Amino acid sequence: MTNGEALRRMDDKRLAEQLVIRVCGLYPCAVYLSTPTGRMFFSQDAAANVTLDWLQQEGQ
């Protein structure tokens, strides 16, 4: 299975979790980046929820 196939088989929740990156060193604590939205959060769950909302929006 290719990486692309693996990504296409993920459900939205799992894909949203994969699109959140933990960023260390910018603040006194870790922050989480929602890669498709460019928004940063102090909570990984908040970042994943915003990413999930983005995934479920209609494409442009």
N, C-alpha and C positions, 0 to 999 in steps of 0.2 A: 504494500500500500504506500502510495506517495504521501508526502506531507500535505499536499493540497487535498487529497482524498480524505485524509484523517480530519482535516479542518472541516470539510463539507459534511462529514458524518456527525460532528459534535452538535448537541442541542444548543440552543441560544444561551442558556445559563452557563454551561461549561465554556463555551466560546467567550462569553463576556468575562469570565474569570481569567482566561488566558490572555485577554487583551488589556489587563491591568498590570502595570509594572511598579514594583516597589523601588522608590528612589531614596537613597540614603545620602546624607551629607549636605543637603540643601537647607535643612532646618535642624533644630536640636533633636527632632525625632524623625522617624521615617514618614514619608508621604507616598501616596499612591496616585499614579497617573493613569487616567482613562485614555488610552492611546487614540481611539477614533475621535474623541471629543476634545482632547487637549486640556481637559480640566483636571485639577489636582485636589486630592482629599487627604484628610488625616486618617480616614477609615477605609480599609480595603473593601468592606462590604458596601459602603456608600459608592465607591468608585465602580464596583462591579454592577451595582443596581443602575447607575447612570449609563453604563456601557450596555447593559441589557436593554434598557429603554431605547437607546440609540439603535441597537441591532433590530429591534422590533418596529422601527419607523419605516414608512414607505421609502423606497429608494428614489433617488433623484435622477 
